[in-house]
Each structure stands twice: as C-alpha cells, then as structure tokens.
Amino acid sequence: MENEENIFEIEENMYQRFKYSIEELQRFFINALKEEPKNANASTFYTIPQCIPSDSQNRNAVGIDLGTSRCCLAVNRRDGIKIVALENTGERLLPSYVGYDEMHTKCGQVVIDRIRNYASSTVFDSKRLIGKTMTVIDKIWPFKVITDDDKIYIKLDTPHGEIRQTATEVAAVLLQYIKIKAEEFQGKKLEKVVLTVPAAFSLAQEEATREAAILAGWKTVMLLPEPIAASFAYFIDRPISNNSLLLLFDLGGGTLDVCVFKIANNQIEIISKNGDSKLGGRDFDNLLMDYFLNILHLDFNVSKLGNKKYKLLLECQKIKHNLSVRDLDQ
C-alpha cells in the first residue's frame, strides 16, 4: 500500500534535525577528547556499585526513573534488584499521565483510558515543563500553559472547576503514587530515594525535580544523571577494561542524552555531557500524528478531531513501539 510505504518517509525538517544532532554528536565526542579538565574538581566521578552484603542497610535502596512518557521503580533486595509493578494489572512501567477529573488524582494507564472524556483535566509531558520559566507549547497538549510571576502553570478545566498546577506538583503526584507502591512492596516506610534526571537538565530543573520528590514525602533525595544510571546497569555484571573511553547515547521518551566518560579504577569519570531536551520518543509520536492528520485532511476532508485526536495519538504510539521490534507495522 502507498500509505504504508509513505509512513517510512521521515518529514524533511525532522530528518535534518536528527541528522544535525548526529553531526553535533560527532563534534561533541571529538572535542570532549581534546579538552582537559581545568582542575581536579572539573570532572565528576561516580563509583561503579558492587554487590551489596545481605546485612547492609542499603538493601532497602530505592531508585526511580521519572520518565517523560513512563516511570519505573527498582528496589534492592537480598536476592537482587527487583523492578516493582506500578500498575494494578502487574505492568511494571507506569505511563506518566495524571488525571484530575475526580477529587482524588489518578496516575497511569487508567488516565489514558479516560482521556477522550476527560482530556481537559489530564496532564502528561510534565517533565518537559519542570523547572522552566518558559517553553514551546506542544499542540497536542490538552491543557493550557500559562506564565505568572516567572513561573509556568498548567491550567486544567476539571468537572469540579478550574485548577492550576506547576509541573513540580504534577511530578509530585506521580512520585507519591510510586512511593506508596514501593512501601507496599517492601512492607515498610521508606524515606530515601535516588531519582534519575537527564544529563542536560539545568540546575533549576534538577532542584524542581528534587522539590517534587520532597512534596511526595521522600525525606532524602539523591539525583543521578540518566546516562550514569544506564552505565551502572550495564557494568554491574560485566567485566570492564581499565582506562576504557566510552560514549553513551540515550534517546528517551522526551530527551536525548549524550555522555563521554572514562572507566578507571572502578570509577566512571564524566569527561563531557550534553543533550537535547526537545528530541525524544514523544517527538516521533507527534511526527506520526502530523502524517495521519495530513492524510485525514487531504483524503477525507477531516480537519477537526476534537478529543478523538488522543485516540489517534495512542495509536501512533503503538505503531512506534511495534516498529521498534518489527520491520513493518500493519
């Protein structure tokens, strides 16, 4: 079918942007190798974690990946690291959606399932807003974004009235929900957490993320760059050559992270890091959306979908996920 073939033709401006990012990545890697730290404190070091003794207090360590599109929770137990189910269905990945259509907020798949009827009281992509004072508005967002006193607010029309939330407050709802799941799994109250953040996050974005965790009830919050967390997961059970120089490329749901680091004496030394906070899986969703909206407009004279566009968005996400593991999606 012609349409099935055309879907693989990436829009020229998106292709050029991604091509530019790859070229920038090549220059970034070359320049990182040339640059020498100005002083001993210029580089950042992380010790690669080893197996934790069974009697260690770190056995209750909790790690959360607060993703743009999905969240994940891991805890350390006697028999190893466990990924905790966050959905009542047993699914371990929690969609980063928050619904305000009822007096008590909802998180995850249940919000997605209700989005056609309650789009104006649904928030997603909050990670793309957290810690910022201004932003580019995504046309697919069902909520309004307003600025007041140098702060970004998410404006929602709910069945019980209009409300405003900061991205930090939305993230806090997700983190509080995850905290409850972690405590149910561990059978005890938990106060310490490690949160992963994009390498390209500014200090303001990091602090806003930390504030969200504190609002959620966590007492001690440690932040770890996402590329470092990924390298920990890779190296913890694999042999590492000393003085290895590595490039980590992390294309996530909302951001692209790039990190150049060196392995020496069981430590990771970050030589340089960078990223693009506007290039991730969500942008591929939007590209597919534009493609199908164009077909609907040109071939069927349909220009307005209303809340049905969120069903189309979810179908586009399914196509993207299927294309990750298959050559062709029907």
C-alpha positions, -999 to 999 in steps of 0.1 A, spaced: 0 0 0 12 35 -8 4 49 26 23 20 43 53 29 23 50 67 29 50 63 66 87 55 64 94 87 46 105 109 75 95 146 72 124 165 58 128 190 87 127 162 113 153 143 93 175 173 91 172 180 128 181 144 137 210 145 112 222 177 127 221 161 162 242 132 150 267 156 134 268 176 166 273 143 185 304 135 164 319 170 170 310 168 207 329 135 211 360 148 193 360 180 213 355 161 246 386 140 239 407 172 233 395 190 264 414 186 296 397 195 329 409 228 343 413 214 378 408 182 397 372 191 405 362 199 369 353 163 362 326 143 380 334 108 394 310 80 402 320 47 418 305 17 400 283 -1 426 293 -36 436 272 -64 451 258 -52 484 262 -75 515 229 -91 527 231 -73 560 237 -38 545 212 -11 552 215 -2 515 194 -33 508 164 -10 511 177 13 484 150 27 460 156 41 425 130 58 404 132 67 367 108 96 364 104 95 326 87 118 302 64 91 290 68 63 316 81 58 351 99 28 366 107 18 402 135 -5 413 144 -17 448 174 -36 461 166 -69 480 186 -99 493 180 -118 460 190 -88 438 174 -58 423 137 -60 416 116 -39 393 83 -33 411 49 -35 393 34 0 394 0 -8 377 -26 -29 393 -25 -51 362 11 -61 371 26 -38 345 60 -25 357 60 7 336 37 35 347 26 59 320 35 94 332 -1 106 330 -20 123 358 -58 128 358 -76 155 379 -112 147 368 -121 134 403 -114 147 438 -85 122 441 -59 122 414 -52 92 393 -20 80 376 -10 58 347 -30 37 323 -64 44 338 -59 81 329 -50 72 293 -81 50 291 -103 80 302 -85 107 282 -112 110 254 -138 120 280 -115 140 304 -88 154 282 -90 189 297 -82 176 331 -53 153 320 -16 162 322 13 144 305 48 155 294 52 174 328 89 165 327 92 188 297 79 217 318 95 211 351 120 238 363 114 260 333 102 297 332 92 295 295 86 268 270 74 259 235 38 248 236 31 213 222 -1 215 201 -12 180 213 -13 190 249 -49 191 262 -41 216 289 -31 252 287 3 265 298 4 300 313 31 321 328 26 341 360 53 358 381 81 340 361 65 306 368 49 282 344 15 268 354 -6 241 339 -42 252 336 -68 225 338 -106 225 333 -119 198 356 -155 187 365 -151 205 398 -137 237 385 -105 253 370 -72 245 388 -36 254 383 -7 231 389 30 235 384 50 208 367 66 201 400 33 195 417 23 171 388 56 152 392 49 150 430 16 132 423 35 106 403 63 103 428 38 99 457 20 72 439 53 54 432 63 58 469 31 41 480 38 12 456 74 9 469 63 8 505 37 -18 498 63 -40 480 89 -35 508 65 -37 537 79 -7 554 81 31 554 107 44 530 124 78 532 154 77 509 153 77 471 176 81 441 160 98 411 175 98 376 175 131 357 186 139 321 222 149 317 211 181 300 189 192 329 197 226 343 203 233 380 167 247 381 153 216 366 172 194 390 160 214 420 124 213 408 127 175 405 141 173 440 113 195 453 87 172 437 102 142 455 101 161 488 65 171 482 58 134 476 70 125 510 106 115 504 130 128 531 164 122 514 166 127 477 197 120 456 198 128 419 218 107 394 223 115 357 204 91 335 234 81 314 253 72 346 224 51 358 223 33 324 261 27 326 257 13 362 231 -12 350 253 -22 321 286 -25 340 274 -40 373 276 -76 360 301 -72 331 339 -70 330 353 -35 325 386 -27 309 405 -1 328 410 32 310 382 25 286 368 55 269 330 53 262 303 73 245 267 67 258 238 77 236 204 77 254 173 85 233 144 85 258 108 94 257 114 131 259 151 139 258 183 129 241 213 125 264 249 121 253 278 115 277 315 108 272 332 91 301 362 71 311 364 40 333 394 39 357 399 21 390 362 11 392 351 47 387 333 65 360 347 99 352 324 121 332 345 139 306 317 158 290 279 156 287 252 173 266 217 167 253 186 179 236 156 183 258 133 186 227 142 153 210 127 121 222 101 94 215 73 119 220 86 139 190 83 107 169 47 104 182 40 140 170 56 133 136 33 103 131 3 123 143 11 150 117 14 124 90 -20 108 97 -37 142 103 -25 153 68 -40 121 53 -73 127 70 -73 163 58 -63 157 22 -81 124 15 -111 126 37 -116 163 43 -114 159 81 -97 188 98 -110 187 133 -109 156 155 -117 171 190 -108 147 217 -106 118 192 -71 130 184 -59 114 216 -71 81 204 -50 88 173 -20 97 194 -23 64 213 -24 45 180 6 64 168 25 54 199 15 17 193 29 20 158 61 34 171 65 7 197 58 -20 171 83 -6 147 109 -8 174 109 -46 172 94 -52 137 103 -42 102 67 -33 93 36 -24 112 2 -31 97 
